């Protein structure tokens, strides 16, 4: 998936779970659609040019993950959430 793909908004319930993760600064295990697995602290959500991103921190590095590039995320408090389109 290239960064030029049209953004596909995610399901509202999935977005709400990411908001809760950010509020609690939870360390999530994220599986990206590319197959990459990232373990990182959820810090914030932002929208830039009509594309939504999850801001995470791992090993002192901040990354912006496009929400529609996240296949699933998990944490013991929220379980495993498989991200679906709106």
C-alpha positions as CSV (number, residue, x, y, z in Angstrom):
1,X,0.0,0.0,0.0
2,X,1.6,3.3,-1.0
3,X,1.1,6.5,0.9
4,X,-0.7,7.9,-2.1
5,X,-3.7,5.5,-1.7
6,X,-6.9,7.2,-0.9
7,X,-7.6,7.2,2.8
8,X,-10.3,4.8,4.0
9,X,-11.8,6.0,7.3
10,X,-11.9,3.2,10.0
11,X,-14.9,2.0,11.9
12,X,-16.0,4.4,14.7
13,X,-15.8,1.8,17.4
14,X,-12.2,0.9,16.4
15,X,-11.3,4.7,16.5
16,X,-12.9,5.0,20.0
17,X,-10.7,2.1,21.2
18,X,-7.6,3.9,19.8
19,X,-8.7,7.1,21.6
20,X,-8.9,5.1,24.9
21,X,-5.5,3.6,24.3
22,X,-4.1,7.1,23.8
23,X,-5.7,8.5,26.9
24,X,-4.2,5.7,28.9
25,X,-0.9,5.8,27.0
26,X,-1.3,2.0,26.6
27,X,1.5,0.0,25.0
28,X,-0.2,-1.7,22.0
29,X,0.9,-4.5,19.8
30,X,-0.1,-3.3,16.3
31,X,-0.1,-5.4,13.2
32,X,0.1,-3.4,10.0
33,X,-1.4,-4.4,6.7
34,X,2.2,-4.7,5.4
35,X,2.8,-7.5,7.9
36,X,5.0,-5.4,10.2
37,X,4.3,-5.9,13.9
38,X,5.0,-2.8,16.1
39,X,4.9,-2.7,19.9
40,X,4.6,1.0,20.9
41,X,2.9,3.4,23.3
42,X,-0.2,5.1,21.9
43,X,0.2,8.9,22.4
44,X,-2.2,10.7,20.2
45,X,-4.5,10.7,17.1
46,X,-4.3,13.5,14.5
47,X,-5.7,14.3,11.1
48,X,-3.6,15.9,8.4
49,X,-5.0,16.5,4.9
50,X,-8.1,14.3,5.6
51,X,-5.9,11.4,6.6
52,X,-6.0,10.1,10.2
53,X,-2.8,9.0,12.0
54,X,-2.0,7.2,15.3
55,X,1.1,8.8,16.9
56,X,3.1,6.1,18.7
57,X,6.4,5.9,20.6
58,X,8.7,3.0,20.5
59,X,12.3,2.9,21.8
60,X,12.4,6.7,22.0
61,X,11.3,7.1,18.4
62,X,7.9,8.7,17.4
63,X,6.0,7.3,14.4
64,X,2.9,8.2,12.6
65,X,0.8,5.2,11.5
66,X,-2.0,5.8,9.1
67,X,-5.1,4.3,10.7
68,X,-6.2,2.5,7.5
69,X,-2.7,0.8,7.4
70,X,-3.4,-0.8,10.8
71,X,-4.8,-4.4,10.5
72,X,-5.3,-5.0,14.2
73,X,-4.1,-3.8,17.6
74,X,-4.2,-5.4,21.0
75,X,-3.7,-4.7,24.7
76,X,-4.8,-6.8,27.8
77,X,-7.3,-4.1,28.8
78,X,-9.1,-3.9,25.5
79,X,-8.4,-7.3,23.9
80,X,-7.6,-7.6,20.2
81,X,-9.3,-5.3,17.8
82,X,-9.4,-6.1,14.1
83,X,-9.7,-2.7,12.3
84,X,-12.4,-2.5,9.7
85,X,-13.4,0.2,7.3
86,X,-16.2,2.6,8.1
